[in-house]
Amino acid sequence: MKVASMNIQNLFHRDISCFRADRAENSPSRMEEFQELLERPTKDDRTLERLRELSFFLGFGPQGDRSYMCLRRIAGSLYVKALGRERQPKASQRVGWNGWVALRSLPLGEGSQRAKAECIAQRGPDILVLQEVEDRAALSDFNSECLAPRLDSAFEQWSFVEGNDSRGRGHGIMVRNGYGIKGMTPHAHDRDDMGQGELFEMDSPEFTLTTPKGEELTIISTRFREGLHPEGRNKRKAQARMLRSIWDRLQAQGRKKVLICGNLGEVAYGKSLAPLLAPMDLRDIAHHPYFFSEKGGSPQGRPTTAGGWVAKHDYLLASPELYRRIQKCGMTTPVEKTDPHGQGGSSAPSRERDPLSLPIPPLLWVETEDV
């Protein structure tokens, strides 16, 4: 049985507020890094590449996102034209409506989609769990257009859970090779400690799957609140307590084959995650002796906290029953390939050509004995 989980950060379109939030949250560290790189007496190609990337995120370089577009009705259809390309007459009976609308989302570059799809296809999972999926239609298109050509077969069943997020971010699960989706228990309406407001901003769906042997497998996909401010820590701790209570209920029901995956918002030794991780009955696959990391298909060795493991907020937790059945497990980091036809014949990273791209979170995967 092969299971993989990934915070996909949307498949085709991403809400513009996500880009703004990422820039605002990381601006101090990016400014510090930019200053350090700028003061180096010599700068190799890799340093210059990083300086260009940071200059965009800090607002020094040209911005690649336009918040407004022009819609024109031509021959009964609406057409989109970028702002500032040409002068347009004002709205009239002859011209029709000619105005501006704010775009809530921006398209993601093909390089990002290709890197994610190739990373998933490299592991060839039977079960794929994705966080931050925009909608079911995008999940279906990603399956048929991006994954199917790279896999022996497309995923036969898939499900999307919208959750509470107003920016179009939900959870998706896809299965193939005889696995089936039997049911789903939502937690979108779970309340916080004060009984006010939804506890999980993106829901924390509990999927029940059937294996080819007729056994039941439970997979919980989640995404905790991030941030170091007290409000974020308190919210994350409440989310950890709720997930612990869900796990305890599953154990009381005799459901021993359980996986919990997603972004928990903090490193494993963070105090806010203690309610979930401290009892040590849920095992993080990163601690398994067979765990290894790879980047672009090349083994990189075991990740460590001291080494600044990029997946320190991403987890795949296994119940004892599944943990002892693990044959292989690890982390694969998607890599956007360089473009050999960049300006001036140089090899330009795709993130330079598509500056809206964010660093892609890793794919966590596990292979176990058939259950």
Buried (B, 14 or more C-beta within 10 A) or exposed (E): BBBBBBBBBBBBBBBBEBBEEBBEEBEEEBEEBBEEBEEEEEEEEEEEBBBBBBBBBBEEBEEEEEEEBBBBEEEEEEEEEEEEEEEEEEEEEEEEEBEEEEBEBBBBBBBBBBBBBBBBBBBBBBBBBBBBBBBBEBBBBBBEEBBBEBBEEBBBEBBBBBBBBEBBBBBBBBBBBEBEBEEBEBBBEBEBEEEEEBBBBBBBBBBBBBBEEEEBBBBBBBBBBBEEEEEBBBBBBBBBBBBBEBBEEBBEEEBBBBBBBBBBBBEBEBEBBBBBBEEEBBBBBBEBEEBBBBBBEEEBEBBEEEEEBBBBBBBBBBBBEBBEBBEBBBBBBBBBEBBEEBEEEEEBBBBBBBBBBBBBBBBBBBBBEEB
